[in-house]
Each structure stands twice: as C-alpha cells, then as structure tokens.
Amino acid sequence: GAAEIAVLSGLYARADADGVCADLVQDELAAELGKSRPWLSAVLTKLQTPDVALVEAHRKRGFRGMVYALVDAQGSGLETPSLRTLPVIPPTDESAG
C-alpha cells in the first residue's frame, strides 16, 4: 500500500550502495514522512514479516538506532554483498547466429 511505499522510499533515500540504512532513528524518519513514530514502527514491522520480507532490522553495537537493510528480490539483505561487487559476465553472441 501507500504506507509501505512511503517507508520504503524513505529507507531507500537513506540507504548506502548495499541497501543498508545504518543509524536510522525512527522519530527522524517518521517526522520526514509527516507521521508518528508508532505509525512508522507498525509499517516497518509489516515490511519485515515473512510474507512481505522487504526489510531486515538488526541491532548493531555503536549505532543509536536500528540498522535496516532493504532486501532484494532474492531475499538477501545484509549478509549478501552488493551486486556492484560481483563480476560482470558479458552476454554471449549466440543470438547473432
């Protein structure tokens, strides 16, 4: 729904190249979205449910808030390296034959 899209957009805007939003404070993101922290928390919880699974949340020492990771279509978040680190395999010329 619209709430999930708004939160995902906010997370995406704060994410690094690996899709990780470190040191996210829910009050700050909620204020940016013009919503309350309980509203944001409920939407984040929904985005973490197994049937949706678009966001992973972890506590990490040294960060004042949660570390959120956007999960890609294959269901991999923090544990997976960025696609930018994978080798590029050029396409084959099989279609030209």
PyMOL commands that set and color helices and strands:
alter all, ss='L'
color gray80, all
select helices_A, chain A and resi 2-14+26-33+37-48+83-85+94-96
alter helices_A, ss='H'
color red, helices_A
select strands_A, chain A and resi 20-24+55-59+66-70
alter strands_A, ss='S'
color yellow, strands_A
deselect
rebuild
show_as cartoon
